Structure formats: structure tokens, C-alpha cells
Amino acid sequence: MNEKKATFAGGCFWCMVKPFDQWDGVHAVISGYTGGHIENPTYEEVKTGTTGHYEAVEITYDPSKMTYDTILDLYWKQIDPTDDGGQFHDRGDQYRTAIFYHDEEQQVAAQASKQKVTSSGIFSKPIVTEILPAVTFYPAEGYHQDFYKKSKKEYEEDRAKSGRDEFIQATWNDK
């Protein structure tokens, strides 16, 4: 089977799994940590904001069924790419947005998609989402995996509090 990886930071990883998890061609969406300066970080360490890690998701997909460009389009519609202090009610460096590319083809596609979002006129503020080389991805603890399925009530309450869905609807509805 032909599989590729795509890695994105978009704030709280709980909210970044479901939008990708339900597409044909996506084999797995893992919550975890990347981009920091310590090995094998824990959630408790990452949430302090001192490890340099982003909360992120690593998507394993079949490029013959789901293109990287489609995944990028989905990604932009999950985040506020103008916020460099976190995402929605989750504040801190660990909640910043970033696209982590795994090869030159992904880097070029990510840069093109960022330019497309920048040129769209949808956002009046600059796009601050970084495009960075993929580095070691550490899967988060088991209770974070598929959180939207395993802890549905807590997930829905947290997502409702965050303001993410209102932002997505106001920004992307009919666009």
C-alpha cells in the first residue's frame, strides 16, 4: 500500500483529528508533539510551553485516494492562520499553527497553498502559519488518541467553548 504522512499543528490536537479522520484514503490521524527540544515529551511537559513542541497531528494517507493539496485545503479551514499566540481559547506556543513538510513536494505545495490563502483576501491580518521541515513526531499519550470518539462529551464541550466552530463558519461559510 502506498502511504504518505502529513503533519500539521493547529492548536489543540483534539480538535484537529476529526476533520481529517473521516475521509476515504486517510488511514490514521495520530495526536502528538513535534518541533521541540526534548525527547519523548509528555503532555504535562508540553502544556507548560517550555519544551518548544507544538501539539500536532500526523496523518497517514493514501495519495491515490486523498491528495496532499486536499489535505492542505482542509487544514486551512480548521485554523485561524493569523493568530501567532495559539488557537482560539488555547493560548501559548504549543498551540501555534504550522505545516511540517516531509519532502520537497510537500514544501512546494504548502508554500503555494499559503500563498493562495494570503492572496484570497479572506484575512485582513498577515498569515503567520509557519512551514517547517518535519522532525521527530512523538505520539501523545493513549488517552489523547481519538479523543473525539472516546470522550465525546468532554470533546464537544471543549470544542464549543473554544470558539473554533464559530470562526470556521464565519470565515469559510460559502467560500
Backbone bond lengths (Angstrom), bond angles and torsions (degrees), N, CA, C in turn:
res aa  C-N    CA-C-N  psi(-1)  N-CA   C-N-CA  omega(-1)  CA-C   N-CA-C  phi
1 M - - - 1.443 - - 1.529 109.06 -
2 N 1.311 115.57 137.19 1.455 122.42 179.37 1.531 108.56 -86.66
3 E 1.319 116.83 114.48 1.458 120.54 -179.98 1.516 110.00 -126.88
4 K 1.337 114.50 147.03 1.456 121.94 174.02 1.513 107.94 -130.89
5 K 1.324 114.30 165.33 1.468 121.22 177.70 1.520 109.12 -114.83
6 A 1.311 115.53 146.48 1.461 123.33 171.49 1.519 105.80 -134.84
7 T 1.318 117.04 134.95 1.462 120.43 -177.11 1.523 109.60 -127.74
8 F 1.338 115.15 130.72 1.462 121.46 -176.60 1.521 110.78 -138.88
9 A 1.317 115.13 142.61 1.460 121.94 168.40 1.518 107.07 -108.88
10 G 1.319 115.26 131.67 1.465 119.09 -177.17 1.513 111.75 -148.87
11 G 1.321 116.28 40.89 1.458 119.41 -176.04 1.513 109.28 89.22
12 C 1.296 116.15 -150.88 1.467 121.86 -178.70 1.524 110.08 -55.85
13 F 1.332 116.24 124.57 1.467 118.66 -176.45 1.517 112.57 -66.72
14 W 1.321 118.85 -22.03 1.469 120.13 177.06 1.532 110.54 -56.09
15 C 1.328 116.38 -39.92 1.463 121.14 -176.22 1.522 113.32 -82.31
16 M 1.322 117.05 -8.46 1.458 120.24 -176.60 1.531 113.22 -98.75
17 V 1.322 117.96 -6.29 1.468 120.18 -177.55 1.525 111.25 -81.91
18 K 1.308 117.11 -55.70 1.465 121.51 -172.64 1.535 113.81 -55.40
19 P 1.339 119.98 -42.16 1.472 118.54 -178.44 1.534 114.36 -59.60
20 F 1.319 117.36 -25.13 1.464 120.91 -179.02 1.523 112.66 -101.67
21 D 1.306 116.04 -27.34 1.464 123.27 -170.59 1.524 113.23 -66.43
22 Q 1.292 118.06 -21.23 1.458 120.52 -169.35 1.526 113.78 -104.58
23 W 1.331 116.93 19.10 1.459 121.05 -178.75 1.526 110.72 -103.59
24 D 1.309 115.59 141.39 1.455 120.95 173.98 1.524 107.94 -62.58
25 G 1.293 117.09 132.74 1.451 121.47 -179.05 1.513 113.36 100.20
26 V 1.332 117.53 -14.61 1.467 120.83 175.34 1.525 106.91 -92.82
27 H 1.323 115.87 120.03 1.464 120.73 -176.64 1.514 112.81 -91.57
28 A 1.333 117.59 -32.10 1.465 120.60 -178.37 1.518 109.73 -159.85
29 V 1.321 115.18 147.54 1.464 122.26 171.60 1.526 105.56 -131.85
30 I 1.316 115.17 114.02 1.461 121.76 -175.61 1.524 109.39 -108.92
31 S 1.321 117.35 130.97 1.461 122.17 173.45 1.518 108.57 -81.99
32 G 1.333 116.34 141.25 1.453 118.90 179.35 1.507 113.40 -173.48
33 Y 1.328 113.80 -159.67 1.459 121.87 -173.56 1.518 108.97 -131.88
34 T 1.332 116.39 141.30 1.461 120.60 177.60 1.520 109.80 -153.19
35 G 1.325 114.56 159.13 1.449 120.21 173.19 1.512 116.49 88.91
36 G 1.312 117.92 3.54 1.459 120.20 -175.77 1.507 114.18 -97.63
37 H 1.333 115.14 -172.42 1.462 120.21 -175.22 1.532 114.97 -114.28
38 I 1.325 118.25 10.25 1.465 119.64 173.34 1.529 108.79 -123.51
39 E 1.319 115.94 151.24 1.457 120.42 179.18 1.523 110.67 -85.04
40 N 1.326 115.34 146.85 1.461 122.55 175.58 1.531 113.38 49.65
41 P 1.333 117.23 55.08 1.463 118.86 -179.30 1.525 111.72 -68.53
42 T 1.302 115.39 153.72 1.466 121.39 174.19 1.525 108.86 -101.76
43 Y 1.300 115.79 164.09 1.461 120.74 176.53 1.527 110.01 -58.18
44 E 1.315 116.28 -43.15 1.467 120.13 -179.44 1.527 111.05 -59.66
45 E 1.330 117.38 -38.23 1.460 120.75 178.31 1.526 111.47 -71.66
46 V 1.325 116.87 -46.03 1.467 121.05 -176.80 1.521 110.68 -63.93
47 K 1.320 117.52 -40.61 1.468 118.69 -175.82 1.527 113.19 -67.88
48 T 1.333 118.01 -12.54 1.466 119.85 174.37 1.522 111.33 -73.15
49 G 1.337 116.98 -18.89 1.457 120.98 -178.71 1.515 113.95 79.29
50 T 1.324 117.61 10.73 1.464 120.54 -175.51 1.525 113.89 -104.10
51 T 1.336 118.59 -4.69 1.473 120.52 -176.21 1.524 112.76 -91.68
52 G 1.331 117.31 -12.26 1.458 120.89 -176.93 1.515 114.26 82.71
53 H 1.336 117.04 -4.56 1.466 120.38 -178.85 1.527 111.70 -77.48
54 Y 1.299 113.94 153.58 1.453 123.14 168.80 1.521 107.01 -101.47
55 E 1.323 117.78 144.41 1.463 119.77 162.78 1.522 104.65 -72.94
56 A 1.318 116.65 130.43 1.457 120.08 -173.49 1.525 110.88 -146.05
57 V 1.317 114.79 170.35 1.461 121.30 172.25 1.518 108.49 -124.13
58 E 1.323 114.75 141.09 1.461 121.65 174.28 1.518 107.21 -111.73
59 I 1.313 114.96 118.91 1.461 122.50 -176.24 1.524 108.46 -103.50
60 T 1.306 116.17 127.84 1.464 121.60 172.59 1.517 106.40 -104.66
61 Y 1.339 115.74 123.98 1.462 118.97 -174.08 1.522 111.01 -141.24
62 D 1.319 114.15 161.43 1.463 122.82 176.71 1.530 107.20 -98.06
63 P 1.345 117.85 109.52 1.459 119.56 -175.69 1.534 114.43 -66.45
64 S 1.328 117.83 -12.24 1.461 119.07 175.89 1.533 111.30 -80.17
65 K 1.335 116.27 -15.18 1.476 120.76 179.39 1.523 113.07 -112.18
66 M 1.329 116.47 -25.58 1.466 121.93 -175.96 1.520 106.60 -142.18
67 T 1.319 116.87 117.41 1.457 118.56 -177.81 1.527 111.20 -83.16
68 Y 1.306 115.25 156.99 1.469 120.38 175.67 1.531 110.36 -62.92
69 D 1.322 117.46 -36.22 1.464 120.07 177.51 1.527 111.59 -61.81
70 T 1.316 117.08 -39.10 1.472 120.72 176.97 1.531 110.18 -64.65
71 I 1.317 115.65 -42.34 1.467 119.66 178.38 1.529 110.21 -62.97
72 L 1.323 117.69 -41.38 1.464 120.97 176.81 1.531 110.99 -60.81
73 D 1.328 116.84 -44.58 1.469 119.80 178.26 1.521 111.19 -59.10
74 L 1.321 116.74 -42.17 1.472 120.26 176.97 1.527 110.78 -63.05
75 Y 1.316 116.10 -42.79 1.461 120.93 -178.37 1.525 111.87 -57.57
76 W 1.328 117.02 -52.31 1.467 119.81 -176.80 1.527 111.34 -57.73
77 K 1.316 117.38 -30.81 1.464 121.23 -177.34 1.529 113.13 -83.40
78 Q 1.333 117.42 7.30 1.474 121.97 177.39 1.528 112.37 -108.87
79 I 1.330 117.53 -9.01 1.462 121.01 -169.22 1.520 112.16 -128.54
80 D 1.329 115.18 167.70 1.466 122.15 165.39 1.519 105.53 -104.08
81 P 1.326 118.09 98.71 1.458 120.68 -173.87 1.526 113.90 -73.94
82 T 1.334 117.16 1.07 1.467 120.35 179.74 1.526 112.23 -100.22
83 D 1.306 118.05 -1.45 1.467 122.36 -174.81 1.521 110.06 -101.24
84 D 1.335 117.18 111.78 1.466 119.59 -179.45 1.521 113.24 -96.43
85 G 1.333 116.60 7.52 1.461 119.88 -179.60 1.513 114.43 -107.57
86 G 1.324 116.67 9.32 1.454 121.56 -177.32 1.514 109.41 133.65
87 Q 1.314 116.10 -157.63 1.461 120.55 178.31 1.516 109.60 -138.42
88 F 1.329 114.00 121.89 1.451 122.18 175.72 1.524 110.45 55.97
89 H 1.314 120.89 -124.53 1.466 118.18 -177.58 1.526 113.10 -85.57
90 D 1.306 117.86 -2.11 1.464 121.48 177.05 1.521 108.75 -93.49
91 R 1.320 116.22 112.98 1.455 121.55 -174.10 1.524 110.21 -111.69
92 G 1.315 116.35 147.37 1.452 121.95 178.09 1.511 111.52 124.12
93 D 1.341 115.21 160.65 1.464 120.89 -177.30 1.524 113.15 -58.85
94 Q 1.330 117.79 -31.09 1.460 120.07 -178.11 1.538 112.21 -68.09
95 Y 1.328 116.64 -12.32 1.465 121.34 -179.37 1.526 112.86 -108.15
96 R 1.337 117.80 11.14 1.464 120.61 177.19 1.529 110.02 -67.77
97 T 1.327 114.89 166.03 1.459 120.48 179.26 1.524 110.72 -99.70
98 A 1.316 115.49 145.26 1.465 121.29 176.18 1.523 109.89 -164.12
99 I 1.309 114.27 149.61 1.461 122.50 171.03 1.528 105.80 -108.08
100 F 1.309 116.50 124.29 1.465 121.79 179.01 1.528 107.92 -105.44
101 Y 1.313 116.31 111.04 1.465 120.06 -177.16 1.526 111.17 -87.91
102 H 1.340 114.37 144.77 1.463 122.04 -177.97 1.516 113.72 -99.97
103 D 1.322 117.13 -13.22 1.464 120.71 177.99 1.529 108.32 -159.58
104 E 1.320 115.51 174.91 1.459 120.17 -176.36 1.531 111.92 -63.48
105 E 1.317 116.08 -36.33 1.467 120.28 178.81 1.531 110.73 -61.00
106 Q 1.327 116.79 -43.53 1.470 119.73 177.15 1.524 111.06 -66.32
107 Q 1.323 117.20 -38.33 1.460 120.29 179.55 1.534 110.46 -60.68
108 V 1.313 116.49 -47.49 1.463 121.29 179.86 1.532 110.16 -62.46
109 A 1.320 116.92 -45.01 1.468 120.99 179.97 1.531 111.14 -63.64
110 A 1.338 116.57 -41.80 1.470 120.37 179.30 1.521 110.89 -63.74
111 Q 1.325 116.86 -43.16 1.465 120.12 179.03 1.524 110.90 -63.95
112 A 1.328 116.76 -41.34 1.463 120.61 178.29 1.528 111.21 -64.72
113 S 1.325 116.79 -40.54 1.466 119.47 -179.75 1.529 110.74 -68.33
114 K 1.327 117.36 -37.58 1.470 120.64 177.05 1.529 109.79 -63.77
115 Q 1.320 116.37 -41.96 1.468 119.95 177.88 1.527 110.94 -63.24
116 K 1.323 116.43 -39.01 1.470 121.10 178.23 1.533 110.61 -62.32
117 V 1.330 116.66 -43.29 1.467 120.54 178.26 1.530 110.01 -66.44
118 T 1.326 116.56 -42.51 1.462 121.08 179.10 1.527 110.69 -60.41
119 S 1.327 116.84 -44.12 1.466 122.08 -176.91 1.525 113.75 -77.29
120 S 1.325 117.04 -13.20 1.467 120.90 -174.11 1.521 113.54 -66.58
121 G 1.324 116.96 -24.22 1.458 119.98 -176.55 1.519 113.87 79.38
122 I 1.323 116.78 2.65 1.467 120.49 179.95 1.524 110.63 -66.89
123 F 1.328 116.62 -35.98 1.465 121.37 -176.54 1.525 110.27 -110.33
124 S 1.322 115.81 134.52 1.468 119.77 178.61 1.521 111.50 -87.75
125 K 1.320 117.10 -19.68 1.466 121.30 178.50 1.522 109.29 -98.03
126 P 1.343 117.69 159.47 1.476 120.66 -179.70 1.530 112.50 -63.50
127 I 1.325 115.49 148.61 1.462 122.67 175.25 1.532 107.19 -79.66
128 V 1.334 117.00 121.58 1.467 121.53 -176.23 1.528 112.67 -107.94
129 T 1.311 117.68 -2.08 1.465 121.31 178.85 1.525 108.98 -59.69
130 E 1.334 115.54 125.30 1.457 120.29 -178.64 1.525 111.05 -85.70
131 I 1.324 115.26 154.29 1.462 122.33 172.79 1.521 105.25 -117.99
132 L 1.340 115.15 114.55 1.459 121.66 -170.49 1.525 110.80 -129.99
133 P 1.332 117.28 153.43 1.468 118.52 174.87 1.533 110.59 -66.81
134 A 1.309 115.80 141.15 1.464 120.48 177.46 1.527 108.66 -66.20
135 V 1.314 114.61 137.08 1.464 122.16 175.07 1.520 106.77 -124.90
136 T 1.302 117.36 -171.10 1.458 120.51 -176.71 1.528 110.72 -54.68
137 F 1.326 114.51 130.97 1.463 122.42 176.78 1.526 107.48 -107.06
138 Y 1.320 115.47 125.70 1.469 120.84 179.95 1.523 108.48 -107.57
139 P 1.335 118.57 115.01 1.455 119.48 176.32 1.533 110.81 -58.24
140 A 1.322 114.56 139.85 1.467 120.38 177.28 1.529 109.49 -72.09
141 E 1.295 114.66 169.09 1.462 122.02 177.94 1.536 110.20 -56.24
142 G 1.313 115.14 153.67 1.463 121.88 -174.79 1.518 115.02 -53.60
143 Y 1.320 117.34 -37.75 1.470 118.42 -176.67 1.522 112.58 -68.47
144 H 1.339 118.30 -15.35 1.470 121.54 176.34 1.522 112.19 -84.17
145 Q 1.318 118.03 -20.40 1.465 121.31 -176.25 1.534 110.22 -73.11
146 D 1.326 115.84 133.53 1.477 122.09 -179.41 1.522 111.36 51.36
147 F 1.313 116.40 39.10 1.461 121.52 -175.90 1.530 111.61 -56.62
148 Y 1.332 116.59 -37.44 1.466 119.20 -178.34 1.530 112.27 -64.19
149 K 1.331 117.14 -22.65 1.460 121.25 177.61 1.529 111.23 -90.71
150 K 1.329 116.02 -44.81 1.472 121.11 -173.00 1.523 112.79 -78.02
151 S 1.315 117.57 -31.04 1.471 122.03 -177.11 1.521 108.52 -129.59
152 K 1.314 114.92 57.82 1.462 121.91 -170.81 1.527 113.14 -54.65
153 K 1.312 117.35 -45.81 1.472 119.66 -177.31 1.531 110.98 -64.82
154 E 1.323 117.21 -47.33 1.465 120.74 179.87 1.528 110.74 -63.68
155 Y 1.315 116.85 -40.67 1.462 121.26 177.60 1.529 110.13 -60.31
156 E 1.314 116.94 -50.04 1.470 120.56 -177.54 1.520 111.40 -63.62
157 E 1.338 117.71 -39.20 1.466 121.03 178.14 1.529 110.73 -64.96
158 D 1.333 116.72 -45.71 1.462 120.65 -179.63 1.522 110.65 -64.01
159 R 1.303 116.51 -43.54 1.463 119.94 -179.99 1.526 110.93 -64.71
160 A 1.312 117.56 -40.62 1.461 120.90 178.83 1.533 111.12 -63.13
161 K 1.330 116.83 -40.10 1.472 121.36 178.79 1.522 112.34 -67.09
162 S 1.303 116.69 -28.68 1.463 120.54 -169.60 1.522 114.34 -69.55
163 G 1.311 117.93 -30.99 1.464 121.07 -174.15 1.523 113.42 86.57
164 R 1.323 116.17 0.83 1.472 120.72 -178.20 1.520 111.87 -60.58
165 D 1.331 117.45 -47.71 1.462 119.89 -175.08 1.526 111.88 -65.94
166 E 1.331 116.87 -37.76 1.465 119.99 177.83 1.529 110.12 -64.55
167 F 1.323 116.09 -41.31 1.460 120.09 178.30 1.523 110.58 -62.71
168 I 1.319 116.73 -47.55 1.473 121.19 -178.91 1.530 109.97 -59.17
169 Q 1.321 116.34 -46.62 1.464 119.42 -178.34 1.528 111.05 -65.13
170 A 1.326 117.38 -44.76 1.460 120.85 -178.75 1.528 111.61 -66.72
171 T 1.312 116.87 -33.20 1.468 120.66 -175.62 1.517 113.10 -85.62
172 W 1.324 116.15 -41.46 1.466 120.00 -169.01 1.518 114.61 -109.45
173 N 1.319 119.11 -10.05 1.455 120.74 -177.99 1.529 109.47 -56.43
174 D 1.301 116.68 125.17 1.470 124.26 178.65 1.522 113.89 66.60
175 K 1.311 118.33 20.81 1.475 120.17 177.87 1.508 109.78 -112.99
